[in-house]
């Protein structure tokens, strides 16, 4: 236990030092723009970190409420997109015909810019909650399907031959061999998609929704310099939501697939 704590401290210390250094440089740069260079609207370009922090504390209730709305809808869309991606990957791994039929369309669907697709979906659906779910699921679907398919086909051929020698049924091969082997690749896709799902939800909110962190962001951007610290607070909250989504997926991966080398080395005798 003590070894784990020491190892965690050893890994966290450089990160904390870098964060502190970046914040100090940011604060110094903001002061220089405002008092030395005297750049017009300097705080809109590089605001004081402590002012953004104070504003975040002052309006913490609003930020938490609207951030929760964004995160909740992004989470629902993310879950739906992940399930659809996993199912399609399994179907493609079972049949080359299904892969040749569906994979080109899956790739083509990703050629549509989200910035152009979001207002189209919102204009058709006219419901901010459903629109956020659709866009988040759309963003999640492809990276999960691609990485899951790669993982299902990464099985050691000798292990596959051994299962076949015991006359294992296809479902048994998937449940006992292919799915466990695909978990690392699956979580790689989920880690990529989770922050993007949050970004997609925020993008929909910029189209004219009533609730969400993107709505607060757009309103304070409209009011300009008088609300600059609140605008930056919403930007920080949006970034933290993306980080939180990544961290949650990483925690789930650690619980579901603890046998991976990075977790064994971090966990000592695990």
C-alpha positions in Angstrom: 0.0 0.0 0.0 2.8 2.4 0.9 4.6 1.5 -2.2 1.5 2.4 -4.3 1.2 5.7 -2.5 4.8 6.6 -3.1 4.6 5.6 -6.8 1.4 7.7 -7.2 3.1 10.7 -5.6 6.2 10.2 -7.8 4.0 10.3 -10.9 1.7 13.1 -9.8 4.5 15.5 -8.7 5.8 16.4 -12.2 2.2 16.9 -13.4 1.4 19.2 -10.6 4.6 21.2 -11.1 3.8 21.6 -14.8 0.3 22.7 -14.0 1.5 25.3 -11.5 4.2 26.5 -14.0 1.6 26.9 -16.8 -0.8 28.8 -14.5 2.0 31.2 -13.3 3.1 31.8 -16.9 -0.6 32.4 -17.9 -1.0 34.9 -15.0 2.2 36.7 -15.9 1.2 36.8 -19.6 -2.2 38.3 -18.7 -0.6 41.0 -16.6 1.9 41.8 -19.3 -0.8 42.2 -22.0 -2.9 44.4 -19.7 -0.2 46.7 -18.1 2.9 46.5 -20.4 1.6 45.9 -23.9 -1.7 47.6 -23.1 -3.5 45.4 -25.7 -7.1 46.5 -26.2 -9.5 44.0 -24.6 -6.5 42.2 -23.1 -8.6 40.2 -20.6 -10.8 38.8 -23.4 -7.6 37.4 -25.0 -5.8 36.1 -21.9 -7.8 36.6 -18.7 -6.4 36.5 -15.2 -6.6 32.9 -13.9 -7.6 34.0 -10.4 -10.5 36.1 -11.8 -11.7 33.1 -13.8 -11.4 31.0 -10.6 -13.3 33.5 -8.5 -16.1 33.7 -11.1 -16.3 30.0 -11.3 -16.8 29.8 -7.5 -19.3 32.6 -7.5 -21.4 31.0 -10.2 -20.6 27.4 -9.3 -24.3 26.4 -8.9 -25.1 27.6 -12.4 -22.0 26.0 -13.9 -22.7 22.7 -12.2 -26.3 22.6 -13.2 -25.7 23.4 -16.9 -22.6 21.3 -17.0 -24.6 18.4 -15.6 -27.2 18.8 -18.4 -24.4 18.7 -21.0 -22.6 15.8 -19.4 -25.8 13.7 -18.9 -27.0 14.0 -22.5 -23.5 13.4 -23.9 -23.3 10.3 -21.7 -26.5 8.9 -23.0 -25.5 9.5 -26.6 -22.0 8.1 -25.8 -23.5 4.9 -24.4 -25.9 4.4 -27.4 -23.1 5.0 -29.9 -20.7 2.7 -28.0 -23.3 -0.2 -28.0 -24.0 0.3 -31.7 -20.3 0.4 -32.5 -19.6 -2.8 -30.6 -22.5 -4.6 -32.2 -21.4 -3.6 -35.7 -17.8 -4.6 -35.0 -19.0 -8.1 -33.8 -21.1 -8.5 -37.0 -18.2 -7.4 -39.2 -15.9 -9.8 -37.5 -18.4 -12.6 -38.0 -18.9 -11.9 -41.7 -16.6 -10.4 -44.3 -19.7 -9.7 -46.4 -21.2 -7.6 -43.7 -17.9 -5.7 -43.3 -17.7 -5.0 -47.1 -21.3 -3.9 -47.1 -21.3 -1.6 -44.0 -17.7 -0.4 -43.4 -17.5 2.0 -46.4 -20.7 3.6 -45.4 -19.4 4.0 -41.8 -16.3 5.7 -43.2 -18.3 7.9 -45.5 -20.5 9.0 -42.6 -17.5 10.4 -40.8 -16.7 12.7 -43.8 -19.6 14.9 -42.8 -18.2 17.8 -40.6 -19.8 17.9 -37.2 -20.0 21.7 -37.4 -22.3 21.3 -40.5 -24.2 18.2 -39.2 -25.2 19.6 -35.8 -27.4 22.4 -37.1 -29.0 20.1 -39.6 -29.9 17.5 -36.9 -31.1 20.3 -34.5 -33.2 21.8 -37.3 -34.8 18.5 -38.1 -35.4 17.2 -34.6 -36.1 20.5 -32.9 -35.3 19.0 -29.5 -32.1 19.9 -27.8 -31.9 16.8 -25.7 -32.5 14.4 -28.5 -30.1 16.4 -30.8 -27.3 16.2 -28.2 -27.8 12.5 -27.8 -27.8 11.9 -31.6 -24.6 13.9 -32.2 -22.8 12.4 -29.2 -23.8 8.9 -30.4 -22.7 9.7 -34.0 -19.3 10.9 -32.8 -18.8 7.8 -30.6 -19.9 5.2 -33.1 -17.0 5.1 -35.5 -13.9 5.0 -33.2 -15.6 2.4 -31.1 -16.5 0.2 -34.0 -13.1 0.5 -35.6 -11.1 -0.2 -32.5 -13.4 -3.0 -31.4 -13.1 -4.7 -34.8 -9.3 -4.4 -34.6 -9.3 -5.9 -31.1 -11.6 -8.9 -32.2 -9.1 -9.7 -34.9 -6.0 -9.4 -32.7 -6.5 -12.8 -31.2 -3.4 -15.1 -31.1 -4.0 -17.7 -33.9 -2.6 -20.5 -31.7 -5.2 -19.7 -29.0 -7.9 -19.7 -31.7 -6.8 -23.1 -33.0 -6.8 -24.4 -29.4 -10.4 -23.4 -29.0 -11.3 -25.0 -32.3 -9.6 -28.2 -31.3 -11.9 -28.4 -28.3 -14.9 -28.0 -30.6 -15.8 -24.7 -28.9 -18.9 -23.0 -30.2 -18.6 -19.6 -31.9 -20.3 -17.9 -29.0 -17.9 -19.6 -26.6 -14.9 -18.5 -28.7 -16.2 -14.9 -28.6 -17.1 -14.9 -24.9 -13.9 -16.6 -23.7 -11.3 -15.5 -26.2 -12.2 -12.7 -28.6 -14.1 -10.3 -26.3 -11.4 -10.3 -23.6 -8.7 -9.8 -26.2 -10.6 -6.9 -27.7 -11.1 -5.0 -24.4 -7.9 -3.0 -24.6 -8.7 -1.8 -28.1 -12.3 -1.2 -27.2 -11.3 1.1 -24.3 -8.9 2.9 -26.6 -11.8 3.8 -28.8 -14.0 4.7 -25.9 -11.3 7.1 -24.5 -11.1 8.8 -27.9 -14.8 9.1 -28.2 -15.7 10.2 -24.7 -14.3 13.7 -24.8 -15.5 14.1 -28.4 -19.1 13.2 -27.3 -19.0 16.1 -24.8 -17.7 18.4 -27.5 -20.5 17.4 -29.8 -23.1 18.0 -27.1 -21.7 21.5 -26.5 -21.7 22.2 -30.2 -25.5 21.4 -30.4 -26.1 23.7 -27.5 -24.5 26.6 -29.5 -27.2 26.1 -32.1 -29.9 27.6 -29.8 -30.6 25.2 -27.0 -32.1 26.3 -23.6 -29.9 24.4 -21.2 -26.3 23.3 -21.1 -22.8 24.7 -20.7 -22.7 25.7 -24.3 -25.7 27.9 -23.8 -24.0 29.8 -21.0 -20.9 30.0 -23.1 -22.7 31.6 -26.0 -24.6 34.1 -23.9 -21.5 35.4 -22.2 -19.7 35.5 -25.5 -22.5 37.7 -26.8 -22.2 40.2 -23.9 -18.5 40.6 -24.6 -15.9 42.1 -22.3 -18.4 42.6 -19.4 -18.8 38.9 -19.1 -15.3 37.7 -20.2 -14.5 35.9 -16.9 -17.8 34.0 -17.0 -17.2 33.0 -20.6 -13.7 31.6 -19.8 -15.2 29.8 -16.8 -17.6 28.0 -19.1 -14.6 27.1 -21.4 -12.8 25.7 -18.4 -15.9 23.7 -17.3 -16.3 22.3 -20.9 -12.7 21.2 -20.8 -13.1 19.6 -17.4 -16.1 17.7 -18.6 -14.1 16.2 -21.4 -11.3 15.3 -19.0 -13.8 13.8 -16.6 -15.3 11.6 -19.3 -11.8 10.3 -20.2 -11.0 9.7 -16.5 -14.3 7.7 -16.0 -13.6 5.5 -19.0 -10.0 4.9 -17.7 -11.4 4.0 -14.3 -13.8 1.5 -15.8 -11.0 0.0 -17.9 -8.9 -0.5 -14.8 -11.8 -2.4 -13.2 -12.8 -4.4 -16.2 -9.4 -5.2 -17.7 -6.9 -5.1 -14.8 -4.6 -7.6 -16.5 -3.0 -5.1 -18.8 0.7 -4.4 -18.4 0.4 -0.8 -17.4 -2.0 -1.7 -14.6 0.1 -4.6 -13.3 3.2 -2.4 -13.1 1.2 0.4 -11.4 -0.5 -2.0 -9.0 2.7 -3.7 -7.8 1.8 -7.3 -7.1 -1.4 -7.3 -9.1 
